[in-house]
Amino acid sequence: MTNPPEDPAFDPDTYAEAVAGLLALPIDPAWMPSIAANLRVLHAAADLVGAFPLPDEAEVAPVFSA
Amino acid sequence: MRQPVSEQDWSIAPAASIATAVAEGSVRARTVVAATLDRIGRVDPAVNAFTQVLAERALARADRLDTARDRGERLGCLAGVPFAAKNLFDIAGLPTRAGSRINRERAPAERDATLIARLEDAGAILVGALNMGEYAYDFTGENIHDGNTRNPHDLGRMSGGSSGGSGGAVAAGLVPLALASDTNGSIRVPSAFCGCFGLKPTYGRLSRAGSFPFVGSLDHLGPMGRSVEDLALAYEAMQGPDPADPVVTGRAPDPVRAGLDAGVADLRIAVAGGYFARGADADALGAVAALAGALSCTCTIEIPQAARARASAYLITAAEGAALHLDRLRTRASEFDPAVRDRLIAGAMLPAPFVERAQRFRRWYRAAVLDLFREVDIILAPCTPCRAPLSGETTLVLDGVAVPMRANIGLFTQPISFIGLPVVAAPVWLDDGLPLGVQIIAAPWREDLALRVARHLERAGFVRAPVANLA
């Protein structure tokens, strides 16, 4: 993915710190710049996908069958 | 063309030639395997494609095959053909490391992966396990635990990943066939960088049972080789239902070899435009144009919303990959490759609605692309945006903008595997430099058409996979 523009509404450091607790993920502070950069890329990807209008009936493509 | 037996170097022979010669009795399987093991010993230290060489197992199997022939038994279509498997395939007696340090502590696999067993049932002989990017989250062929697989055609450059060992082993002439996996491009990228043929079949075509997963929604397995005939031989031998893989098809196996030389006159072929004509250097687009010219193809088609397809594949990959590794990230994060670890940690933090949305988009996109296949049979697109970069490079310049290397090598492969379309990656040599790859993309379950086009181009001399000049 390309380097996404900074979104002032999203602070990946604060977000990562909060979610790490929920996930019980210990994070070394030295890893944070890289994790934050990855979160920005994922955020941009989610924005791109989220901006596409989908009908409510568009269900996920199933792969599991019993 | 087969050489006289006395002059034949069996270590670099095509699979089809080996199988014919072994079945005829003009060479012993042990001779082929011994030559292969000797070449691996001489050449692989420069390439670093193998993580384990299984000499004892391979020679024992060769002896059993020779004994069977001596008894007059009919041999399989891959009799005596050496092959190797990316080290995420289970090999009985070995822990399945999947490119990681952590997995080396796993219990040894009790049995071989389904695809290894099927190739051996057809007479092929496993000679080793191949290097790969950690947990398959990689496009470079670099591995901090086992060392990088180097590109056999230029040892200073990337092999491509994550099946870098598979591409390196095939291009270096260490084996005629290798097994690999492709979640977002991991067969097609090393095929392009190393100048090999690769087949990423339709999602669900070949069993993944006994392979270490990465992203269940997107994982495919397939063969890499130096000729289309060899790919077809391996592909045919590996098909069939398998209750051990929940997504594998119940369709009847698709015999492709009989129609391989049927030509392309009846096929409607188009070049992917729009997204697939941007973000690549002139050589990558030139390779596509060269094959389009060879196929007298003047039609361009737009695959709709390819950028969103790629973004969706990226999100699903990050989230599913992270979920798979969450416990290891909690307890052993320092033992991951840092680049892989940080992407997985970020993926673990993705809100569920983002991932659900990407999976819903997948349904829309699949329908839109299937509509295109009413108008065309084959779509051509680049495999990668450029030739193999220098090892260790971390940025790539696309359209004049520097972007992160690891995330962008798969620019053109991700929108295709996202909906599981079958692809043959075909190697193109525009000049005396490194190769490029072109994706020959077909509708779901039409691997036969992609192989036919690749075969036509190979016979006409437009695509080829030579053994690298190493030793």
Interface residues (C-beta under 8 A of the other chain):
Chain A: M1 T2 N3 Y15 A16 V19 A20 L23 A24 L25 P26 I27 D28 W31 S34 I35 N38 L39 V41 L42 A44 A45 A46 L48 V49 G50 F52 L54 A58 E59 V60 A61 V63 F64 S65
Chain B: G204 G216 S217 P246 V247 Q305 A307 R308 R310 A311 S312 Y314 L315 A318 L326 L329 R330 A333 S334 P338 A339 R341 D342 R343 I345 A346 G347 A348 M349 L350 P351 F354 E356 R357 A358 Q359 R360 F361 R362 R363 W364 R366 L398 V401 V403 P404 A407 N408
